[in-house]
Amino acid sequence: MIRLEQVGVRVGRFALEDVTLEVPAGGYGLVIGPTGSGKTTLLEAIAGHTPLQRGRVMLRNEDLSRAAPERRRVGFVYQHYHLFPHLTVAENIGYGLGAAGRASEAAGRVRELSQMLGLTPILSRSVQGLSGGEQQRIALARALAPKPSILLLDEPFAAVDPATRRGLRRELRSLHEQEGITTLQVTHDFEDAMRLGDVVAVLAQGRIVQAGTPEAVFRYPNSAFVAEFIGTGTVLRGTVERVSEPDPGTGRFAARFATGSLVLEVVAEREGESYAVLRPADLTLSRTSGEGPAPRNRFLGRVTHIERETAVAQVHVTVEGTSLVAAVMATTAEELGLAPGVAVHVGVKATAIHLI
C-alpha cells in the first residue's frame, strides 16, 4: 500500500503542493502529467531521495516519512536505467542482492527474473550495446531482485520504440500480477494508464487535479486541461441554456450548448459558461441523413483530413465552423469514401456529451 497525505516538497523553485493519493496493496497506480509537472519528484519523495516539507508518506500502513531510503524497501527504476557498464547482465540484476548480504540467493533469483523477462540468452553479455528494450528489462529485473514490497517506475517506456513499448507493457502487467508488488508508475502517456492502471492521478504544476479509475478519468474529466491532456476528445467552450425543468431525482435537465454558430442538444446539471467534451468514439458519420439511428444532434459537415492509426481512422470534420474529430474503423472510412472535402453527416447523442 502507498498512501500520500498532503505531501509537500520543494526543489529549487518547484514545489509539490498537498499531494494526496492512495494505491491499495497489490494495486497498480499511475501518475500522468506533462513534462515539469513534478512526476519524478513525487517518486523521489516516496523513495526517500527527496525530503518532505510537510505531509506523510505511508508505506505498508507504516509512516516512513522521515525514514532513510534503505528502510523503505522500495524498488526504483529510473527513466535512464543507470546500469553498471563494467558488469554483465547477470551481475547487474544480482547487484542489489549481493549488496544486501544475500549473495547466496542471487543466482536463483537472477535465473527466475531472467526467465520472466526473456533475458536468459544474454545473461553473460555486457550491458553496453544492448537495445533500449533489453536495458529496460535489466533495470526492472535489478529493481525486483531484492523482492521489494513497493515498485516505483519513472517513465519506463520513454526510450523505446512503439512496438517494444507495447511488449514491455504486456510483460510489466504480467510481472506485476505474478509478483504482487504494489506499483506506482509515472508517465505522460494516458494509454499506459488505460492498459496498466487500477488507479490514475493527473498531476499538473505540482498538484493532483483529478484521480480515479482510468475509465472514470477518461470518460468524465473534471477540467478542460485534463480532457485535452489525456486526449479525451474535442473540447469546446460555450454556454449552457436550460430548456426543461430539472429532474427531481437527478437534478439534470435538457439544455442547449452553444459555441459559435454550433448549437448542441445536451443534458446538463447547471447553466452558464461551460466546456463540452465530445469523445471521438461517440460521434457517428454517414454519407446520407437517413442512415443509422437518429441521435438528438445531427449536422452536415465536411471532412478536412484523416489520420489513420492502424485499424482506426481519426476523421476531422468541420461543422458550422467548428472542428470535430470522429473515430471510425479504417475499413468503415474506406466504405464511406471519406476523404478531404467530402460532405458527411455527423451525429452525437445528447447524453454522450460530457459537460465540465
C-alpha positions, 0 to 999 in steps of 0.5 A, a space after each residue: 500500500 502507498 498512501 500520500 497525505 498532503 505531501 509537500 516538497 520543494 526543489 529549487 523553485 518547484 514545489 509539490 503542493 498537498 499531494 494526496 493519493 492512495 494505491 491499495 496493496 497489490 494495486 497498480 497506480 499511475 501518475 500522468 502529467 506533462 513534462 515539469 509537472 513534478 512526476 519524478 519528484 513525487 517518486 523521489 519523495 516516496 523513495 526517500 531521495 527527496 525530503 518532505 516539507 510537510 505531509 506523510 508518506 505511508 508505506 505498508 500502513 507504516 509512516 516512513 516519512 522521515 525514514 532513510 531510503 534503505 528502510 523503505 524497501 522500495 524498488 526504483 527504476 529510473 527513466 535512464 536505467 543507470 546500469 553498471 557498464 563494467 558488469 554483465 547482465 547477470 551481475 547487474 540484476 544480482 547487484 542489489 542482492 549481493 549488496 544486501 548480504 544475500 549473495 547466496 540467493 542471487 543466482 536463483 533469483 537472477 535465473 527466475 527474473 531472467 526467465 520472466 523477462 526473456 533475458 536468459 540468452 544474454 545473461 553473460 553479455 555486457 550491458 553496453 550495446 544492448 537495445 533500449 528494450 533489453 536495458 529496460 528489462 535489466 533495470 526492472 529485473 535489478 529493481 525486483 531482485 531484492 523482492 521489494 514490497 513497493 515498485 516505483 517506475 519513472 517513465 519506463 517506456 520513454 526510450 523505446 520504440 512503439 512496438 517494444 513499448 507495447 511488449 514491455 507493457 504486456 510483460 510489466 502487467 504480467 510481472 506485476 500480477 505474478 509478483 504482487 508488488 504494489 506499483 506506482 508508475 509515472 508517465 505522460 502517456 494516458 494509454 499506459 494508464 488505460 492498459 496498466 492502471 487500477 488507479 490514475 492521478 493527473 498531476 499538473 504544476 505540482 498538484 493532483 487535479 483529478 484521480 480515479 479509475 482510468 475509465 472514470 478519468 477518461 470518460 468524465 474529466 473534471 477540467 478542460 486541461 485534463 480532457 485535452 491532456 489525456 486526449 479525451 476528445 474535442 473540447 469546446 467552450 460555450 454556454 449552457 441554456 436550460 430548456 426543461 425543468 430539472 429532474 427531481 431525482 437527478 437534478 439534470 435537465 435538457 439544455 442547449 450548448 452553444 459555441 459559435 454558430 454550433 448549437 448542441 442538444 445536451 443534458 446538463 446539471 447547471 447553466 452558464 459558461 461551460 466546456 463540452 467534451 465530445 469523445 471521438 468514439 461517440 460521434 457517428 458519420 454517414 454519407 446520407 441523413 437517413 442512415 443509422 439511428 437518429 441521435 438528438 444532434 445531427 449536422 452536415 459537415 465536411 471532412 478536412 483530413 484523416 489520420 489513420 492509426 492502424 485499424 482506426 481512422 481519426 476523421 476531422 470534420 468541420 461543422 458550422 465552423 467548428 472542428 470535430 474529430 470522429 473515430 471510425 474503423 479504417 475499413 468503415 472510412 474506406 466504405 464511406 469514401 471519406 476523404 478531404 472535402 467530402 460532405 458527411 453527416 455527423 451525429 452525437 447523442 445528447 447524453 454522450 456529451 460530457 459537460 465540465 
